[in-house]
Amino acid sequence: MERETERMTDAAAAGTTEQAAKGTTERPDGLVNVAIIGVGNIGSAHARATGSGRIAGMRLGALCDIDPRKRETLSGLYPGVPVFASAEELFAAVNAGKLSVDAVIIATPHRFHAAIGMQAVEAGLHVLSEKPADVELKKAVELARTASASGKLYGIMFNQRTDPVYARAREIIKSGELGAFKRSSWVITNWYRTQAYYDSGDWRATWNGEGGGVLLNQAPHNIDLWLWMLGMPESVLAFCHEGKYHRIDVEDEATIYAEFPGGGTGVFVTSTGEAPGLNRLEMAFENGRLIIENGVLSVLRLGVPERRFCFECQDCYALPPLSEERFSARETRDGHELILEDFASAVTNGTELLSPGSAGVNELAFSNACYLSSWTGERVILPLSDNDCRRFSSILEEKRNSEAKRNCPGKDPKDPANAAYSERWKTRW
Ligand SMILES: NC(=O)c1ccc[n+]([C@@H]2O[C@H](COP(=O)([O-])OP(=O)(O)OC[C@H]3O[C@@H](n4cnc5c(N)ncnc54)[C@H](O)[C@@H]3O)[C@@H](O)[C@H]2O)c1
């Protein structure tokens, strides 16, 4: 049975190509011209950021949304910027030489991310996709492979990667000074959402429209950070509770037990139904512990490695000597804007992407494995096998087919005129 290893390796390789790909921009102003596809809550904030000229190295070149009212508002807000009614129409204009853009930012509902990304790469464009990479791993893997083979950049909007606290924790772990990883627990339950949120769009919180709940929409940021710091586990056992706190079909609470190569273990708990929620990450290593809570990273370093102390110390109740350092720093810019600038720099100067598409692929591999585990009651091995990818898709299809139509008021997405990055999309302590 062909295992996902090859594909994941491809995705990791995509990261390398992503970094190697040099800019295609030969514009006099040197700016990366982007088309934004899907101009709802987050897409309209990206439009305002790029359209206002505050994103270094990037400018707004086109907009696209399937909602006619949205297009009308956008035409008024961004005169001179062409507005398209579908991704197909936009790519047809690119292919016909009628529209000149370098990259797309995809901010539609998740299930279109990889398919639109594929069309973009085929039209010779770089891709920056909103998270998650897609609903189904196989589609995201295909995009990563195609982008890599075409020498096009594929980035993902994991904007919390720019948070200095997580970046510092990762730096310490990667330096090796804390030794082997033992155990981690991340309780990230402050993704609180009201019923009004779930009712704000008819694609939300349905198997057909969204394809998942808190694991697919809110927690991908934290899952990505967890994997970025600790690497990919080799198995997961997950418990997802569907519609526990809201009138929704998908899960609003998940508890995951993960086993990492080398014997480390982890528990990841997330919810949109707890108030007040919590954001507490602990990571224990042979030579100490990292704790991140309330925006502060505590670095607890042991004077003697615990494994040595355990077998050399003759005092039954002694503890190894300990020192503590605290680190905190607030982001000076919005993380979304930093990822946009990072992407522009990668396109123009060939710099390394902070958040490459391969991170989106890995994050989705983890969440697909968790869904499969919860749906079947089985411990699921990573990398996901082709057979497990098929089982995931087939159970998802069953859920889609048996889902009753949701009676959803379907409020309009955010008015593009009032677009700003919401505090709710940033790291919350
Ligand atoms: N990185 C972040 O902090 C962050 C924050 C919010 C949302 N997101 C992600 O962004 C995506 C969009 O979320 P949202 O809250 O903005 O949703 P939304 O419903 O507010 O906006 C989606 C927009 O896409 C349009 N659309 C739908 N299908 C389309 C298609 N096929 N082609 C073109 N346009 C299409 C809709 O008309 C709508 O305007 C989701 O994947 C979500 O996970 C990321």
The ligand as an SDF file (V2000), in Angstrom:
LIG
                    3D

 44 48  0  0  0  0  0  0  0  0999 V2000
   -6.4220   33.5900    8.6070 N   0  0  0  0  0  0  0  0  0  0  0  0
   -7.4490   34.0220    9.3000 C   0  0  0  0  0  0  0  0  0  0  0  0
   -7.2820   34.6460   10.3520 O   0  0  0  0  0  0  0  0  0  0  0  0
   -8.8530   33.8090    8.7890 C   0  0  0  0  0  0  0  0  0  0  0  0
   -9.9200   34.5340    9.3320 C   0  0  0  0  0  0  0  0  0  0  0  0
  -11.1880   34.3560    8.7840 C   0  0  0  0  0  0  0  0  0  0  0  0
  -11.3990   33.4340    7.7380 C   0  0  0  0  0  0  0  0  0  0  0  0
  -10.3420   32.7110    7.2730 N   0  0  0  0  0  0  0  0  0  0  0  0
  -10.5410   31.7290    6.1830 C   0  0  0  0  0  0  0  0  0  0  0  0
  -10.9600   32.4470    5.0200 O   0  0  0  0  0  0  0  0  0  0  0  0
  -11.9270   31.7040    4.2900 C   0  0  0  0  0  0  0  0  0  0  0  0
  -13.1710   32.5810    4.1000 C   0  0  0  0  0  0  0  0  0  0  0  0
  -13.7460   32.8430    5.3650 O   0  0  0  0  0  0  0  0  0  0  0  0
  -14.6910   34.1100    5.5660 P   0  0  0  0  0  0  0  0  0  0  0  0
  -15.0060   34.1450    7.0050 O   0  0  0  0  0  0  0  0  0  0  0  0
  -14.0800   35.3000    4.9280 O   0  0  0  0  0  0  0  0  0  0  0  0
  -15.9740   33.6340    4.7520 O   0  0  0  0  0  0  0  0  0  0  0  0
  -17.1180   34.5450    4.1260 P   0  0  0  0  0  0  0  0  0  0  0  0
  -18.2980   33.6770    3.9370 O   0  0  0  0  0  0  0  0  0  0  0  0
  -17.2600   35.7940    4.9150 O   0  0  0  0  0  0  0  0  0  0  0  0
  -16.5110   34.9760    2.7110 O   0  0  0  0  0  0  0  0  0  0  0  0
  -16.3580   34.0770    1.6380 C   0  0  0  0  0  0  0  0  0  0  0  0
  -16.5600   34.8850    0.3560 C   0  0  0  0  0  0  0  0  0  0  0  0
  -16.2470   34.0310   -0.7420 O   0  0  0  0  0  0  0  0  0  0  0  0
  -17.2520   34.2090   -1.7510 C   0  0  0  0  0  0  0  0  0  0  0  0
  -17.2510   32.9490   -2.5170 N   0  0  0  0  0  0  0  0  0  0  0  0
  -17.8030   31.7640   -2.1790 C   0  0  0  0  0  0  0  0  0  0  0  0
  -17.5070   30.8490   -3.1010 N   0  0  0  0  0  0  0  0  0  0  0  0
  -16.7460   31.4710   -4.0400 C   0  0  0  0  0  0  0  0  0  0  0  0
  -16.1430   31.0390   -5.2450 C   0  0  0  0  0  0  0  0  0  0  0  0
  -16.2380   29.7570   -5.6510 N   0  0  0  0  0  0  0  0  0  0  0  0
  -15.4550   31.9320   -5.9790 N   0  0  0  0  0  0  0  0  0  0  0  0
  -15.3510   33.2340   -5.5810 C   0  0  0  0  0  0  0  0  0  0  0  0
  -15.9240   33.7010   -4.4460 N   0  0  0  0  0  0  0  0  0  0  0  0
  -16.5910   32.8160   -3.6720 C   0  0  0  0  0  0  0  0  0  0  0  0
  -18.5300   34.4900   -0.9860 C   0  0  0  0  0  0  0  0  0  0  0  0
  -19.4840   35.1650   -1.7860 O   0  0  0  0  0  0  0  0  0  0  0  0
  -18.0090   35.3570    0.1530 C   0  0  0  0  0  0  0  0  0  0  0  0
  -18.0040   36.7310   -0.1720 O   0  0  0  0  0  0  0  0  0  0  0  0
  -12.1910   30.4230    5.0930 C   0  0  0  0  0  0  0  0  0  0  0  0
  -11.4760   29.3680    4.5260 O   0  0  0  0  0  0  0  0  0  0  0  0
  -11.6580   30.7440    6.4700 C   0  0  0  0  0  0  0  0  0  0  0  0
  -11.1480   29.6080    7.1470 O   0  0  0  0  0  0  0  0  0  0  0  0
   -9.0900   32.9020    7.7640 C   0  0  0  0  0  0  0  0  0  0  0  0
  1  2  1  0
  2  3  2  0
  2  4  1  0
  4  5  1  0
  4 44  2  0
  5  6  2  0
  6  7  1  0
  7  8  2  0
  8  9  1  0
  8 44  1  0
  9 10  1  0
  9 42  1  0
 10 11  1  0
 11 12  1  0
 11 40  1  0
 12 13  1  0
 13 14  1  0
 14 15  2  0
 14 16  1  0
 14 17  1  0
 17 18  1  0
 18 19  2  0
 18 20  1  0
 18 21  1  0
 21 22  1  0
 22 23  1  0
 23 24  1  0
 23 38  1  0
 24 25  1  0
 25 26  1  0
 25 36  1  0
 26 27  1  0
 26 35  1  0
 27 28  2  0
 28 29  1  0
 29 30  1  0
 29 35  2  0
 30 31  1  0
 30 32  2  0
 32 33  1  0
 33 34  2  0
 34 35  1  0
 36 37  1  0
 36 38  1  0
 38 39  1  0
 40 41  1  0
 40 42  1  0
 42 43  1  0
M  CHG  2   8   1  16  -1
M  END
$$$$
